Amino acid sequence: MAKAVIGEETRLKLAEDRLSQSALPSEVGLLIGKFSSALGRAFIFDLVPTPLNDSGEPACALIEPDKKKGPKPKSKSEPADSSSLFIDKDWVAEHARQVSRMLVGGMKVVGLYVWVSDAAFKNSTMMLCQTVKGVADAARGLEGDWDERLLLHICYSPRRWSCRNCSLSSNITSSSLRPCDFKMGKVLTSLQTYKCIYNFNIRLPILRDSESKFQTLSDVLRHVISVHAKELTGAKALIDGKLVVESESYSSDGVHEVELLLPFLNNRSIEACSQGDVVGLLSFSGMICSFAYLNSKEPTSQAVTNIKGDIIKSLQSRLDIICDEVDADSGNNHDEARHEISVEKPIPQLVLPTLRKGCSLPFPRRVFAPWLAGVYVCDYLQPSETVEVFKDHCMELLSMKAPMDVSTILEPEKEVLSFKTKSFYDLAMPSNSEIHLMENKSKHDGGGESSNSKSAKPGHINAVAAGLILLLSVLIGFVLFFLKG
């Protein structure tokens, strides 16, 4: 549980000025920041409003009470304003899911903010708790994630800020919200940057239908990523060439280089299997660039943990993007797409044990752009996409108003992540080019079968000569033996 919440003063004041000048009766959006278990605090970097939905309507609206039922007698305990807040929970959750992909190590969607009157806030407690839980489910991190999210209320009558912890328990009640200490300060300027270039190469056997637990390519990839996440937990790390100490912290500026050291031959993902169960081989390899941001008072071991989590989240996000595109394409004219691509199923849905030919699946590449005070956000681009797509996503999802300078976008992942498979037939039988090279080599050595027979004659003569010498040696030995006798 976060004992205190600190918000970036410059960003929160800008958001307050924007909201007060807009004269909006209500607004809902995401809190971007990070939780620090070492410090017991939560940090808020910025407020990101949820954009209009597909129908062009805002994600929330005030609902007035139904006056057709007639006026009700008011008690002293009832608020004068009985309006409540309606929130498109699914749309806000989808916004959180897409924004979460753009955040790097340690950064996440830490909760929800709402701009509404005090009375409407009190009348909408259940709606707000359900929305916060939906946001947490849509942008959930890896195992060990915080079991709470923040709900920041910006009240305009009277003007004040208040923050609450929202428990993510299955049973949401009015007691799920608990007040917490909130203040504004300098958050972004105290962050330190950690960068890691991680190369990996995973090779696994493809098992028969009866032996394999995972059939489709997407299922296999999710399994491989989850297993590799467990392997990464045991990896040691070097920061700026020095082995990481658990409680050590850095106060120096600049970008700190992180290098992960996996245990030698510690590949838990290789399943014990007999040779007869293997029908092919899969290879998953590439290079991942990862960033993490840490408060100067946090230990460097937390940066390593954030880097490891960011690597796995990056792999999962790329796979989700590929699967999302397959699901979107399935809603179009499937027959025409099948005719053009000339395959029965999209590659992520292929059943690996039944493949008779190898296949490959390129993953989206990761690109980075500066966001706030040197902090980077990321996006994933398909081979056919340009950085213009990244610019559109930043404006739409993160409400970045200023045009992005293309020269500031980083594209460090030169090697494209790819997933390749080879069937048993590809492994057992050499390719035509290999057979052709073997034939040329034999012709060059002696000219085919006749040359082989010729080259065998000297070997045959040498064997006969060796036998005659051995027989002569035995006879001489017997002669010498009898002469001595």
N, C-alpha and C positions, 0 to 999 in steps of 0.2 A: 504494500500500500504506500502511495506517495504521501509523505508527511507534509510536503510543501510543493507548490507549483509556481514556477517563475516564467513569465512571458516576456518575449522580446519587446521592450518598450517602444522602439521606433515603429515596428510593424503593427502593434496593437493600437497605437495612437492613430496611425494612418487609417486603419480599419474603422475606428470609432468616428473619425472625421468623415469618412466616406458614407457611413451609415446615417449619420446625423444630417448630412446634406441631401441624402437621397429621399428622405421623408417616407421610407418604406415602413409599413406597419409591422412587417415581420421578415426575417431572413434566417436561413439555416445554412450551415457549411461545416467544413472539416477543420480540425485542429492538427497541424503538422508539427511534430517535435520528436522528443525521445524520452524514454524512461531511464533512470539511472538507479539500478539496485544498490550500487555501492554507496551512493549519496542519499538514497531514500527520497529522491526528488523527481519531479517531472518538469521538463522544459518545453515551452511552446515557442516555436519559431515564427509561425505565421498562421493567419486565418484565411482559408480558401473557400469562397462561397460556392455552393452547388449550382451549376448552370441550369438554364431552362431545360425542361424535358423535351421529348420529341414533338409534343404538341405545342411547344412554345409557351408553356405555363411554368410559373415558379414552383420550386420544390416544396413550398409551404404557404399556408394562407390562414388568416383568422376566420373563425366560424362564429357567427352570431347565434345566440340562442333562438329556438323556434318560438316566435311570438304568436303563432296561431293557436297554441294551447292555452293562451290567456296568461295574464300576469300571475305570478306566484308571490305569496307573502314572503318578504325578506326578513330573515333573522339577523341579529347583530353579528353573528359569526360569518355570514355570507359576504363575499366581496361585492363591491358595487358594480364592477365590470365582470360579467359572467361569460365573456367570449373565451373561446379555447382555440388551440392551435391544431391545424391539420397538416400532416407531413407526408409526402410521398416517400414512404420508407424504402421501397424497392429502388427508387431512383437515387436516393442518397447513398444507399448501400453500393449500387453500381458505380457511382462516382468514387466512393472510397476504394473499391476494388481496383479501378483503373489508376487512381492516384498512387496507391500503394506500390504498383509496379514501377513507378517513376522515382521512388525513394531509394537511397543507397543505405549502406550498412549503419545500423543503429537508429536511423530515422524511420518514423512510421506515422500512421494516422492514430494519434493518441486519444481522439475523442471527437466531440461535436460542440459547436457553438450555436447559439440562437439569439437573435435580436428581436425582443418582444417585450411587452409590458409585464410588470410584475404579476398582475392579476391573471393574465393569460398564461403566464408560465406556471403558476400554481394550479390552474385548471387543466394543465396538459402534462402532468407529471408522468402518467402511464405511457402516453404517446411518445414522450421524449426518451424514456427508459428503453422502450421497445426499439426506437430508432438507433439509439446508441449501441444496443446489442446487435442489431442488424449490421451496423458499420463494423463492429468488432469481428463478427463472423465473416464478413466479406473481405476484410483486410487483416485476417489473422496471420501471425507470424509462425515461427517454428515452435517446437516443444519448449516448454519453460517460459512461454509468453506471460505477460502480466494478466491477472484475472480481473482487471478493472479497466475502465476508460473514464475520461474526463468529460464533464458537461459544463461548458462555460456559458453563463448567462450575462448578456449585456442588456441591461434594463435602461429604457429611455425615459421612464417616468416613475420615479426620479432616476437620474443618470448615475448608474453604478455598475461595477463588475463584481461577479461572484462566481466561485468555482466549486464543483461538487465531484466527488468520486462516485462512479456508478458501477456497482458490482455486476459481474457477468454471470451470476447464478441462473439456473434454469427457471426458477420461479421469481419473476420480477414483481415487486410490490413497491409501495410508496417508501418503504424503508431501505430500498436499494440505493438511494441517493444519500450521501453523507457529506456535509460541508468540509472543506479543506482550506488551508491557508493559501492565499493567492496574492502575488505581488508582481510588479513589473520591474525589469532591470535589464542589464546588458548580458545577453545570452549568446548571440552569434559571434561576438568578438572574442569570446573566451574559448571557442572551439578550436581543436587541433585536428589536422588532416592526416589520415593514414591511407596509403595506397598499396595495392597488391596486384601483381600480375601472376596469375595462377594457370599453369599448364597441366593438363590431365590427359590420360589415355587409358580408357577402360576397355578391356577385351573379355568377352564372356561367350560361353558356348550356347547355342540354340538347341533346346531339347525337344524330344518328340512330343506329340500331343498328350500322351498319357503321362509324361513325366514333368511337363512344364506347368507351373501354376499360372503363368501369365502368357496369354496367347497373342493379343494384338500388339503392334509396335508401340502404341501409346502406353499400354499397360506395362510393357517391358521397360520403357524409358522411365516411367514413374517409379518403378521398383529399383532400377539402377540408381536413380537420383537419391532415393531414400536410403539405400544402402551406403552410397558414397557419403551421405551426410553423417552417418555413424562413423565412417572411417576418418572424416575430417576432425571429429571431436578429439581424437587421439593425436592429432598432428601438433608438433612443436612449432615454434615460430621465432624468427629473427626480426628485430626491428632495428633498422639502420646498422645491420651486421652484428647486433648483440642479441644473445638469447634472452627471451622475455622472462622477467621475474614477476611473480604473482602480484605483489603489492607495489611495484615500482610505478612511478608516474613521470611523465616528461613535461617540462615547462618551456622547451625551446620551440621556436616558430618554424615554419616551413613544412614541407610535405615529408612525412616519415614513411620510409619504404619498408613494407612487410613481406617476408618470405616464409612460406609454409613448408615444413619438412614432414612428409608422411613417413610412417614406419616402413622399413624396407620389407618388401614382399608381404605386406599386410593387406591382402586383397580378400576381404571377407565375402565379396560378392560372387566369388567362384564357387559354384555348387559342386558337391561331390557327386560324380556321375560316371557311369561306365562309358567306354568308347562307343558301344552300340546305341546309346541313348542320344548321342550328339548328331544333329542333322545340319549344323551350320555354325557359323561364327559371326558375332556382332562386334563392332568397334565403335566406341563413342569417345571422341577426342576433340581437343581445341584449346583455345586460350581465353581466359576470362579476366577482365579488368574490374577491380573492385575498389570502392572508396568507403571509408568510415570516418565519423566525426565524433570526437570525445571532448568532454569538459576537461579543462586542465587539471582538475582535482581527481579525476577518475583514474584508476590504475590502467596501465597499458594492456594488461591481460583482457580487459573489457574490449579494447579495440580489436584484439585477435578474435575474440568471440563474435564481435559484430561482423568482421571480415568473413569468417567462416559461414555465418548465417546469410550474409549477402550473396556469397557464391552459390549456395544452394537455392536461395530464393530467385536468383537470376536464372538458373537452369529451369526451375519450375515455371517462372513467368514466360520464358521462351516457348516451353512446351504448351502452356495454356494458350498462348497466342496462336500457335499452329492448330491446336484442336478447335479453338473458337472459329478460326477461318473455315475449317472443315464443316463445322456445324452450320455456319452461315451459308456456305455453298450448297449444303444439302437442301436448304429451303428454296433454292432456285430450280431451274429446269435440270433435273438430274440426268435425264436421258441425253440431252445435248452435251453436257459436261463429260459424260462417260464416253460419248462418241469422239469428242475432241481429244481427250487425254488418252483414250484407248486402254484404260485399265478398269477393272471391275469395281475396285474400291479405292478411296483415297489412301495414300501411303500410311498415315497414322493408324488406319483401321485394318491394315493388312495383317493376316494371321501368319506369324513367322514360321512355325514348323511346316506349313504347307507350301512355302515358297520353293520354287525350283530355280529361280534366278536371284542374284543379289540385287539389293536396292540401296539407295542413299537418300538421306533427308537433311538438307542444310537448315541450320537454325538461324533465327534473326540475330543480327549483330547489335551489340550494345554501344550506344553513343551517349555522350555527356555534354551538358551545357551548364554554365554558371547560373545560379538562381539568386541566392541572397548572401552577401558578404563573403563571396568565394566558395560558398557551399554549392556542390553540384547536384543536379537531378539527372535522370537518365531516361532513355527510351529505347525501344527495340525496333529495328527496321529490317524488313525483308530485303532480299537481294535486289528487287526491282524498285524499292522505295528510296527516296532522297531525304535529305535533312529538312526539306520543306514540310514533310509530314511531322517531324519533331517540333517544328515551330508552331504548327497548328495545334498540336496536342498541348503544348505549354500554354498557349493563349486560352484554349477551351477548358482544360482541366485545372490549371494552376492560376488562371486569371492573370497571366503576365501580360501587361499592357504594352510595354515598350517593345519595339521590334528587336528580335534577336539578331545579333551579328553572327553571320555564318562562320566567320573566321575564329570565333570563340568556341565553337563546337569541337569536342574531342572525339576522335575515332581511333582509339588505341588498339582495338581488336582487329588486327590485320588478317589473322587466320580465322576463317569462318568455322564455327562449331558445326560438326557434322556427325551424323549417325549412319554407319554403313553396315550392311550384312552381306555375308557370303554363304551360299547354300553348300550342302555336303558335296554336291557334284562339282562346284567350283573349287573346293578344297582338295578333292580326291583326284580330279582330272586336270592335267595341265591345259592351259589355253592354247589356241591354235598358233599363236605367235611363239609360245614356248616350244611346241612340237616342231615348228618350222626351224627354230634356232638349233634344236637338237639334231635335226636331220642335216642341216648345213654343217654342223660341227663334225658329224661322222663322215660326211663326204670330204671335208677338208683334211681330216686325219688320214684317210686312206682310199677314198673313192668307192665306198659302198662295201658289198659283201665280198667281192674278189680281193679287195685290199685286206679285209679281215682274215681271209684264208691264208694270204701271203704272209701277213704278219704273224700267223700262228706257227709257221714252219720253223723259224729260228727257235722258238720256245720248245718245240718238239725235239729238235736236234740237241739242244742243250740238256734236256732230260735224259736222252739216250746216252750221251757222253758221260753224264754224271753216274749213270748206272754201271757203265763199263769200268769206270775208274774205281767204283766201290767194289765190284767183283774182283778186279785185279788186286786191290789192296788185301782182300780176304785171302786170295790164293798165295800171295807173298807171305802173309802171316803164317799160313799153314806150313809152307816150305821152311821158313826159319825155325818154326817150332820143332819139326822133325830133325832138322840138322843139329840142333842143340841136343836133342835126345840121343 
